[in-house]
Amino acid sequence: MQRIKTFKTLSRAVSAAAFLSVQALICIGTVYWAVAETLGLSAMAALVLGGVFAAPSAFVLFTVVRMAFDAETDPANQ
């Protein structure tokens, strides 16, 4: 099955990916902030915690972008 890749479908995919990515980053950032403040972490410990959060965050963002692209270019959704 051939994906539909027009300007319209790709712009919709970018819009959906941007919206969902912002929502995911807000949720991840809120959890990061809550953990850092609850534990009273110093600046260096907060940076280490940020590094721990970076890999799962990148995976979530990649998954969101891929899902948005797949959904918006699927011929069944047109």
C-alpha positions in Angstrom: 0.0 0.0 0.0 1.4 3.3 -1.1 1.5 6.2 1.4 0.0 9.5 0.2 2.8 12.2 0.5 1.4 15.5 -0.6 2.1 18.9 0.8 -1.3 18.7 2.6 -0.7 15.4 4.2 2.8 16.2 5.2 1.8 19.6 6.7 -0.9 17.8 8.7 1.7 15.3 9.9 4.0 18.0 11.0 1.2 19.9 12.8 0.1 16.7 14.6 3.6 15.8 15.5 4.3 19.3 16.8 1.1 19.3 18.9 1.7 15.9 20.4 5.4 16.6 21.0 4.6 19.7 23.0 2.1 17.8 25.1 4.6 15.0 25.7 7.3 17.5 26.7 5.0 19.3 29.1 4.2 16.0 30.8 7.8 14.9 30.9 8.9 18.3 32.2 6.3 18.3 34.9 7.4 14.9 36.2 11.1 16.1 36.0 10.3 19.2 37.9 8.2 17.4 40.5 11.0 14.8 41.2 13.8 17.4 41.3 11.9 19.7 43.7 10.6 16.8 45.9 14.1 15.5 46.3 15.6 19.0 46.7 18.4 18.2 44.2 21.4 20.5 43.7 22.2 21.9 40.3 24.5 19.1 39.3 22.1 16.4 40.5 19.3 18.1 38.6 21.5 17.9 35.4 22.1 14.2 36.0 18.4 13.7 36.4 17.8 15.6 33.2 20.3 13.3 31.5 18.4 10.3 32.8 15.1 11.8 31.4 16.7 12.6 28.0 16.8 9.1 26.5 13.2 8.2 27.2 12.1 11.6 26.2 13.8 11.3 22.8 12.2 7.9 22.3 8.7 9.3 23.1 9.2 12.2 20.7 10.5 9.9 17.9 7.5 7.6 18.5 5.0 10.5 18.4 6.5 11.8 15.1 6.4 8.4 13.5 2.8 7.7 14.6 1.7 11.1 13.3 3.4 10.5 9.9 1.9 7.1 9.6 -1.6 8.3 10.6 -1.6 11.3 8.3 -0.2 9.6 5.2 -2.3 6.4 5.5 -4.6 6.2 2.4 -7.4 4.8 4.6 -7.5 8.1 6.6 -7.9 10.2 3.5 
